[in-house]
């Protein structure tokens, strides 16, 4: 059998990649909003996603501390996609 003969199930690839892509987009969007606020001379509150020119907010906790639930869910779905891909690969090897 050749490596080209194995076709991974599309559901496994979606489960593996989509949650990580969505988490990356969320991280990028938050960074974009914060950067736009800082470019205007404001201070960005990462907890409430608000920008203020007059108030100064405390330093933000790291992204994974603020959004640990989203990260756990995304990684859980990605792990299940990896398991689906691994099981389908094993099933293909036994044939």
C-alpha positions, 0 to 999 in steps of 0.5 A, spaced: 500 500 500 502 506 498 501 513 502 497 516 497 492 510 498 490 512 505 484 518 505 483 521 512 476 522 513 474 529 512 470 529 519 477 528 523 480 533 519 475 538 521 475 536 528 483 537 528 483 543 525 477 547 526 477 548 533 485 551 533 483 555 527 477 558 531 481 559 537 487 563 533 482 567 530 479 569 537 486 571 539 488 575 533 481 579 534 483 580 541 490 583 539 487 587 534 482 590 538 487 592 543 492 594 538 487 599 535 485 602 542 493 603 544 494 606 537 488 611 539 492 613 546 487 609 550 488 603 555 485 597 554 481 592 559 482 585 557 477 583 562 471 587 559 474 588 552 473 596 553 477 601 551 478 608 555 482 614 554 481 617 561 482 610 565 488 606 566 487 599 567 491 594 570 496 589 567 492 583 563 493 576 565 496 572 559 491 569 554 490 562 556 488 565 563 483 569 561 480 564 556 482 557 559 475 554 558 475 556 550 482 553 550 480 547 553 474 546 549 478 547 543 484 542 545 479 537 547 475 537 540 482 537 536 484 531 540 478 527 538 479 529 531 486 526 532 483 520 535 479 519 529 484 520 524 489 515 528 483 510 528 482 511 521 489 510 519 490 504 524 483 501 520 486 502 513 493 499 515 489 492 517 486 492 511 
